[in-house]
Amino acid sequence: MAASRVDAFADAVRGVDAAVSRTAASAFAETLSGIVREPAYGTPLPVADVSYEETPVDRDPTGADLAAAKTGVTAGTVGIADYGSVVLQETGAGEELLGLYPDLHVVVVGASDVVADMPAAVESLADRFADGLDDAIVATGPSATADMGSLVTGVHGPRDVHVVVVEDR
């Protein structure tokens, strides 16, 4: 069941003009290194057995670093299979900045954190919200707007989104 949920999530991510990679924790550094554009900065990744070691991703960017960043890497708390969406929770580590300013936003989510639909996502977030971690956004694909006429990508956020699903936790 979980594998089919991750398959559906991957299909939905591709359906919203974003890319998706699936990797084992043991291959995470190689997978991430093949995706990011340097300079790249990232927030903490709470997915078991993954880290930024052996990748070109730096932590704790300055304002100048952020302005020059080509890639921001953040953790997705939940992946929503129905929509190809990811829930991004604020933890104080700069998730919003690294998810909005660079042209490429890479979101890392654990396969076990992929749920079927929005009600399941809300249910999975209930304890976090009750603990006061209630600042979250649901992101679906690259930023896009048609406010001024034709559809434009990347005006209010990333031009490209790449979701990395870590399969073995």
N, C-alpha and C positions, 0 to 999 in steps of 0.2 A: 504493500500500500504506500509506504513512504517513498519508494523508488518511483512509482507512478506519479505521486504528487510532485516530486522534484522534476520529473520529465515534463509534466504539465506547466510547472513554473518556468522551466527553461524555454519551452515553446512560447509561453506568454511574454517572457522578457524579449525574445526575438521579435515578437509581434508588435512591440511598441518601439521598434527601431533602436533597440539596445543590443549589446552583445552579451553573451554568457559563456563562461567556462566552468567546467566541473573538474575538480581536482581532489586528490587525496592530500591529507595534511602533509605527508612526507614529500610531496611534489609542489607544495604551495609556493616556496621561494622561486622555483623555476617558472611556474605558471605566472606569478605576479611580475617577475622580472621581464617576461615576454610581453606583458600588456602595457606597463607604465611608460610614460614619456617623461623624461627628466627635464627639469628638476621635479621630483615627486615628494610629497609629504603625506604623512598618515597619522591617524588617531589610533588609540589602543584597540587591539583586536581581541575580543573576549572569546574567540573560537579556540577550542582546545588544540594544543600542539601546533599552532601557527604563530609566526612572529616575522618581523621585518629583517631579521638577520639574513645575510646573504642576498639581500635585495637592494636596489638603489633608492629605497624609500627612507627619507629622514623623518625624524619626529620633532616636535616643538618648533615650527617655523616662526620666524619673526614676521613683522608686517611686510617688510621688503621681500622676504622669501615667498610669502603668500602671493604678493603681486606678481612675482615671476614664475610661480608654480604652473606647470603644465598638467600635472596630475594630482588629484586629492584622493586619498584612500581612506574610507571610513567603514565602520562595521554596520551591517544591517541587523537589527534586532529580530525582525521577522520578515520572511518572504511570503507573499500572498499569491498562490498558484493561479487563482482565477484571473488576476489582472497583470501579473508580471511586475507587481509593485513590491517595494521594500519599505519597511518602517525604519526610520532613522530617529533614534532617540538622542536627545541632548544630554551629555554627561559632563559638560564643562571642558571637554578636551578639544573644542573647536570644530565639531562635526559640521555645523552649518557653513562655516567659512570654507572648509576643505571640500564640501559637497557642492558649493555654489560658484566659487571663484575660478578654479582651474577649468580649462576646456574639457578635460577628461575626469569624470568621477568614477572611481572604482569602488564598488560596494562588495564587501566580503560577508557572506552569510553561511551559517552552518546548515547542512542538509536537514538536520533534525529541527531546525527553526523555520522550515517551510511548512506553512499551513494551507489548507484548501481554499479558504474564503475569508471575507472580511469579518463575519461573526467569530470565526476561529481565531483570527488575529486579535480582535478586541479581547476575547477570553484569555488568550495567552499573555496579553499585556496587563491584565487586571491587577495582579499582585504588584507589578512595578508601579502602576499608576497609584495604587493604594499606599505605596511607600514614598510617594512624592515625586517619582520619576515620570511625570506626566506631560513633559514637553516632547512631543514627537511629531514627525511629519510622515506622510505616506507619499513616496516618490515613485513615479511611473515613467521611465524612459528619460530621454534628454529634455531639457527645457525647451518649450515651444510656445509661440504666441502668434496670433493673427490679429492683434489689436490694430495694427496699422494697414491692414489689407491682406496681403499674401502671407502664408505661413513662414515664420522665421524661426530657426533653431538656435539656441544658445544665447538669447538676449538676456534672460533673467536667471541663468544658471548654466550648467554644463552643456556643451555641444554634443558630447558623446558620453554614454554611460556603459560601463562594463560590469556585470555582476559575476563574482566568483563564488561558486558554491563549493564549500569544503565538504566532501562526502563522508569521510570517516572520522567520527568524533569520539 
